[in-house]
């Protein structure tokens, strides 16, 4: 879902602390089975590209 409320979520831009918080959230979603490994990897890459 490109362009939606995707991996970066609200308020996440070039703020490294916000990016780290979001990465932790994504990791928890992956661990709980909400996200697949592929979805997690894609979302993580999108976040890291913003740094």
C-alpha positions in Angstrom: 0.0 0.0 0.0 2.2 2.7 -1.3 1.4 6.3 -0.3 -1.0 5.3 2.5 -0.3 5.2 6.2 2.4 2.7 5.4 5.6 1.7 7.2 6.7 5.1 8.3 3.4 6.0 10.1 2.6 9.5 11.3 5.3 11.8 12.5 8.3 9.7 11.3 10.6 11.5 9.0 14.3 12.3 9.5 14.0 11.9 13.3 16.3 9.0 14.2 14.5 8.4 17.5 11.1 8.2 15.8 12.5 5.8 13.2 14.0 3.6 16.0 10.6 3.6 17.8 8.8 2.6 14.6 11.4 -0.2 13.9 10.7 -1.6 17.4 7.0 -1.5 16.7 7.4 -3.2 13.4 9.6 -5.9 15.1 6.9 -6.5 17.6 4.3 -6.8 14.8 6.5 -9.3 13.0 7.1 -11.3 16.2 3.4 -11.5 16.9 2.6 -12.7 13.4 0.9 -9.5 12.2 3.6 -8.8 9.6 5.3 -11.4 7.5 9.1 -11.3 7.2 8.8 -9.8 3.7 6.4 -7.0 4.9 8.7 -6.3 7.8 11.8 -6.1 5.6 10.0 -3.8 3.1 8.8 -1.5 5.9 12.2 -1.5 7.6 14.0 -0.6 4.3 11.5 2.3 3.7 12.2 3.7 7.2 16.0 3.4 6.9 15.9 5.1 3.5 14.4 8.2 5.3 17.5 8.6 7.5 
